[in-house]
Amino acid sequence: MNLEGSTALITGANRGIGRHFAQQLLERGAAKVYATARDPRTIDIDGVVALALDVTDPAQVAAAAQAAPDVSLLINNAGVSTGTDLVTGDLDRIRLELDTNLYGTLAMVRAFAPQLAGGAILNVLSRLSWLSFQGANAYAVSKAAAWSLTNGIRLELAEQGTLVTGVLLSSTDTDMMAGWDIPKNDPADVVRAALDGLEAGELEVIADAETAAAKAALSRYPLSV
């Protein structure tokens, strides 16, 4: 996909990876960037169109699609991690992760797909799409489902010529990972790799060596870390 002259909409664009997407798309010559957040007042990026959007609210998703009918690139970046496990974790927190990371992404795809013929969708996924991590197992379930969703909508939208790409990454230096004392990717590097992959027409972008190793290990044994 040629990003120069494109019109993009990014969910969760007020900070972290989403903010880098907005900035780098403008730098690459995007004609318009819709930057969305639950509170659009938190978006402080020059040159974007700020929109209110909670991806778990069907009315707000529909309103965003109506407000941005010219979108040619949808970036599903909004996500949540509650640090919840499955067997004893709070079910409401598990549902929140699924509602945001899976059903929120699906809601955006369903709302914007009709206008994305010849355009693209980029879903921000995770190394935990392919393995589990105690203390974040609800997140892993939601991202595994989002990876499967990405593969499914790719098949369903192929006939209308929509490129569907997933970017998968390990721990990255964002607010979501602030409490984890582990090595982290630079979010600017992750976004650069994702946008390079989109421009090259890649179906899957692996942002770092840890994530590549996790995918390679799927054929050998059940994964855990």
C-alpha positions as CSV (number, residue, x, y, z in Angstrom):
1,M,0.0,0.0,0.0
2,N,1.2,3.5,-0.8
3,L,1.0,5.5,2.4
4,E,1.6,8.8,0.7
5,G,-1.7,10.4,0.1
6,S,-3.6,7.8,2.2
7,T,-6.2,8.6,4.8
8,A,-5.7,6.7,8.0
9,L,-7.7,6.1,11.2
10,I,-5.9,4.9,14.3
11,T,-7.5,3.7,17.4
12,G,-5.9,4.4,20.7
13,A,-3.8,7.2,19.1
14,N,-3.3,9.5,22.1
15,R,-0.2,7.7,23.5
16,G,2.3,4.8,23.0
17,I,2.3,2.9,19.7
18,G,-0.8,4.7,18.4
19,R,0.7,8.1,18.8
20,H,3.8,7.0,16.9
21,F,1.6,5.7,14.1
22,A,-0.1,9.1,13.8
23,Q,3.2,10.9,13.7
24,Q,5.0,8.6,11.3
25,L,2.1,8.5,8.9
26,L,2.1,12.3,8.7
27,E,5.9,12.1,8.1
28,R,5.3,9.6,5.3
29,G,2.9,12.0,3.5
30,A,-0.5,10.7,4.6
31,A,-3.2,13.2,3.3
32,K,-5.2,12.9,6.5
33,V,-4.9,11.1,9.8
34,Y,-7.8,10.5,12.1
35,A,-6.4,10.0,15.6
36,T,-9.0,8.5,18.0
37,A,-9.1,8.1,21.8
38,R,-11.9,7.7,24.4
39,D,-11.1,11.3,25.4
40,P,-10.0,13.2,22.3
41,R,-8.7,16.1,24.5
42,T,-5.7,13.8,25.3
43,I,-4.6,13.9,21.6
44,D,-1.9,16.6,21.2
45,I,-0.5,15.8,17.7
46,D,-0.4,18.6,15.2
47,G,-2.0,17.9,11.9
48,V,-4.4,15.2,12.9
49,V,-8.2,15.1,13.1
50,A,-9.1,14.0,16.7
51,L,-12.2,11.9,17.2
52,A,-13.8,10.4,20.3
53,L,-13.9,6.6,20.1
54,D,-14.3,3.8,22.6
55,V,-14.1,0.6,20.5
56,T,-16.2,-1.3,23.0
57,D,-19.2,1.1,22.4
58,P,-21.1,0.2,19.2
59,A,-22.6,3.7,18.9
60,Q,-19.2,5.4,19.0
61,V,-17.8,2.9,16.4
62,A,-20.7,3.7,14.1
63,A,-20.3,7.5,14.7
64,A,-16.6,7.2,13.8
65,A,-17.3,5.4,10.6
66,Q,-19.8,8.1,9.7
67,A,-17.4,10.9,10.6
68,A,-14.5,9.4,8.6
69,P,-16.0,8.1,5.3
70,D,-12.8,8.6,3.4
71,V,-10.5,6.2,5.4
72,S,-8.3,4.0,3.2
73,L,-6.2,2.6,6.1
74,L,-7.6,1.4,9.4
75,I,-5.1,0.7,12.2
76,N,-6.6,-1.3,15.1
77,N,-4.2,-0.4,17.9
78,A,-6.4,0.2,20.9
79,G,-5.9,-2.5,23.5
80,V,-6.0,-3.2,27.2
81,S,-4.0,-5.5,29.5
82,T,-5.4,-6.0,33.1
83,G,-2.8,-8.4,34.3
84,T,-5.4,-11.1,34.9
85,D,-5.1,-14.9,34.8
86,L,-7.8,-17.3,33.7
87,V,-8.6,-19.8,36.5
88,T,-8.9,-17.5,39.4
89,G,-8.9,-14.1,37.7
90,D,-11.9,-11.7,37.8
91,L,-14.2,-12.6,35.0
92,D,-15.2,-8.9,34.4
93,R,-11.5,-8.1,33.8
94,I,-11.2,-11.1,31.4
95,R,-14.3,-9.9,29.5
96,L,-12.9,-6.4,29.3
97,E,-9.8,-7.7,27.5
98,L,-11.8,-9.7,25.1
99,D,-14.3,-6.9,24.5
100,T,-11.5,-4.5,23.7
101,N,-8.8,-6.6,22.0
102,L,-11.1,-8.9,20.1
103,Y,-14.6,-7.6,19.8
104,G,-13.5,-4.0,19.6
105,T,-11.2,-4.8,16.7
106,L,-14.0,-6.8,15.0
107,A,-16.4,-4.0,15.5
108,M,-14.1,-1.6,13.7
109,V,-13.5,-4.0,10.9
110,R,-17.2,-4.5,10.3
111,A,-17.9,-0.8,10.4
112,F,-15.1,0.3,8.0
113,A,-14.7,-2.7,5.7
114,P,-17.2,-1.4,3.0
115,Q,-15.0,1.7,2.4
116,L,-11.7,-0.2,2.5
117,A,-11.8,-1.8,-1.0
118,G,-8.3,-1.4,-2.4
119,G,-7.1,-0.1,1.0
120,A,-5.7,-1.8,4.1
121,I,-6.2,-2.9,7.7
122,L,-3.4,-3.2,10.1
123,N,-4.0,-5.0,13.4
124,V,-1.6,-4.6,16.3
125,L,-1.1,-8.1,17.8
126,S,1.4,-9.6,20.2
127,R,4.0,-12.3,20.8
128,L,1.5,-13.5,23.3
129,S,-0.8,-14.4,20.4
130,W,1.5,-17.5,20.3
131,L,2.4,-18.2,23.9
132,S,1.1,-17.8,27.5
133,F,2.5,-15.8,30.4
134,Q,1.4,-16.2,33.9
135,G,0.0,-12.9,35.1
136,A,-1.2,-12.0,31.6
137,N,-3.1,-15.1,30.4
138,A,-6.3,-13.2,29.7
139,Y,-4.3,-10.8,27.4
140,A,-2.8,-13.8,25.7
141,V,-6.2,-15.3,25.0
142,S,-7.5,-12.1,23.6
143,K,-4.5,-11.6,21.3
144,A,-4.5,-15.2,20.1
145,A,-8.1,-14.6,19.1
146,A,-7.2,-11.3,17.5
147,W,-4.5,-13.1,15.4
148,S,-7.1,-15.6,14.3
149,L,-9.5,-12.8,13.5
150,T,-6.8,-11.1,11.4
151,N,-6.3,-14.3,9.3
152,G,-10.0,-14.7,8.9
153,I,-10.9,-11.2,7.7
154,R,-8.0,-11.4,5.3
155,L,-9.7,-14.2,3.5
156,E,-13.1,-12.5,3.7
157,L,-11.9,-9.2,2.3
158,A,-9.5,-10.5,-0.3
159,E,-12.2,-10.3,-3.1
160,Q,-12.5,-6.5,-2.5
161,G,-8.8,-6.0,-2.6
162,T,-8.2,-5.1,1.1
163,L,-4.7,-5.8,2.4
164,V,-5.0,-7.2,5.9
165,T,-1.7,-7.1,7.9
166,G,-0.9,-8.1,11.4
167,V,2.1,-6.7,13.3
168,L,3.3,-8.9,16.1
169,L,5.7,-7.6,18.8
170,S,7.2,-8.5,22.1
171,S,7.3,-6.1,25.2
172,T,7.4,-2.5,24.0
173,D,8.1,0.7,26.0
174,T,4.6,1.9,26.5
175,D,2.4,2.8,29.4
176,M,0.9,-0.7,29.3
177,M,4.3,-2.2,30.0
178,A,5.4,0.4,32.5
179,G,5.2,-2.0,35.5
180,W,7.4,-4.7,33.8
181,D,11.1,-4.5,34.5
182,I,12.1,-6.4,31.3
183,P,13.9,-5.4,28.0
184,K,11.5,-3.5,25.8
185,N,11.3,-2.5,22.1
186,D,11.3,1.2,21.1
187,P,7.7,1.9,19.9
188,A,9.0,4.0,17.1
189,D,11.0,1.1,15.7
190,V,7.9,-1.2,15.9
191,V,5.8,1.4,14.1
192,R,8.4,1.9,11.4
193,A,8.6,-1.9,10.8
194,A,4.8,-2.1,10.6
195,L,4.5,0.8,8.1
196,D,7.4,-0.6,6.0
197,G,5.6,-3.9,5.9
198,L,2.3,-2.3,4.8
199,E,4.1,-0.5,2.0
200,A,5.7,-3.8,0.9
201,G,2.3,-5.5,1.0
202,E,3.3,-8.0,3.7
203,L,0.6,-10.0,5.4
204,E,2.5,-10.3,8.7
205,V,5.2,-8.2,10.2
206,I,7.4,-9.6,13.0
207,A,8.8,-6.7,14.9
208,D,11.6,-8.4,16.9
209,A,13.7,-11.5,17.3
210,E,11.8,-12.7,20.4
211,T,8.5,-12.7,18.5
212,A,10.1,-14.5,15.5
213,A,11.4,-17.2,17.9
214,A,8.0,-17.6,19.4
215,K,6.4,-18.3,16.0
216,A,9.1,-20.6,15.0
217,A,8.7,-22.7,18.2
218,L,5.0,-23.3,17.5
219,S,5.9,-26.4,15.5
220,R,8.0,-27.9,18.2
221,Y,6.2,-27.8,21.6
222,P,3.5,-26.0,23.6
223,L,4.9,-22.6,24.5
224,S,5.1,-20.9,27.9
225,V,7.5,-18.4,29.4
